[in-house]
Amino acid sequence: MGDGLRYIGVAERRARLALRHRLAPRARVATPEAVADALVALHGSDPATVYLAVGARLADPAATVPETDRALYTDRSMVRMHGMRHTVFVFPTELTAVVHASTGLAVAARERANLVKDMAKAGAPDAAWLAEVEVSALAALARLGQATAAELSREEPRLREQFVYAAGKKYEGVHTVVTRLLRVLGVEGKVVRGRPLGSWTSSQFRWAVAPAHRELPTADAQSELLRHWLTACGPATEADLKWWTGWRVTDVRRALTAIGARAVTLDEGTGYVVEGDEEPVAGAGEPWAALLPGLDPTAMGWQGRDWYLAPELRPALFDYSGNVGPTVWWDGRVVGSWAQRSDGEVVWRILDGADAKDSEGAEGVGSEAKAAIGAQAERLGAWLGATRVTPRFRTPVEKELAG
């Protein structure tokens, strides 16, 4: 490449992905905590994604639901909270302080200011009233242990106060104080989501007072979060890092300098790895297949995705907002999609163009690949059992496959 930097090509990036994201069979792990540690963050906007992402990476997928329930709700070794880009994730508990200080504080300030402004425009009670209700609500939640928004509103009736949002605009609506306030408190790290009302696929959650965590300087927390993510996902470009974190490019560059990140050359330009991670990474072993859920952290891990996802496949795999649906992987690249039908059958499809050699010379999806993908579909169907999963963000090919 001529710039003196080590070149990391697509084949090595795919090998790193297979091993560090626990997708190759020899890289699978025993616990949900090990999955969360490896990936840093599991997308939690769709509750089912957390379990499906864990199950794809466990050595014993039958343990997915009981072990993930244990980690989330009994041991609290994993916590669902707002994080990067104002999105809900599940993090290892030891990272909650880092996430809160590095990304949550700035978002929280905007969220609270917006709530106060929206209430004022609607003629609703003022910020002093809101602060009083907040103190009362947190005290009630501490007494109850866990509660839904409706249960909490019975304890503190002022939470039922309603106000008109965006009056006169096409997206005008009526908001309830409890809904907006719990969202603000969640971003501020004061409350977290507890057990769902239904099964593990339910999006109706109880709320609980957040466990206490240490306060960190923002710059230190940003450096720590970036170090964790770059260890899991490096090499990555500045654009990848800015997109994943939601930070300003100046924050990304400062954090890269603070952790002593090393520059490398990628096909798309300069990338970065953590110090000591410049050495070549051996292959993942035998070719591998995986069925990953919509919003899986691997599929959504980078802004620049051409090295594992051909551009021509994207229209079928993403919704209009840029959320990826269920994906089928073969040896480090996305080759298709999958869905679950109403009778429980897990079905999949190789997308047009994915069955030929890719631009890197990787073999197409032949009989070996299709047999491995079929085995993964059976593996997934076996642990899902009677549970039916419909992605929260649906894509064209997933809808078609699901029938």
Secondary structure, DSSP 8 states (H G I E B T S, - for coil): --SSS-B--HHHHHHHHHHHTT-SGGG-BSSHHHHHHHHS-EE-SSHHHHHHHHHTTBSSGGGHHHHHHIIIIIS--EEEEE-GGG-EEEEEGGGHHHHIIIIIHHHHHHHHHHHHHHHHHTT---HHHHHHHHHHHHHHHHHHSSB-HHHHHHHSGGGG-EEEESTTSTT-EEEEHHHHHHHHHHHTTSEEEEEESSSTT---EEEEE--------HHHHHHHHHHHHHHHH-SB-HHHHHHHH---HHHHHHHHHHTT-EEEEETTEEEEE-TT--S-----SS--EEEE-TT-TTTTS-S--TTTS-GGGHHHHB-TTS-B--EEEETTEEEEEEEE-TTS-EEEEE-TTTTS--TT------HHHHHHHHHHHHHHHHHHTT-----SS--HHHHHHH-
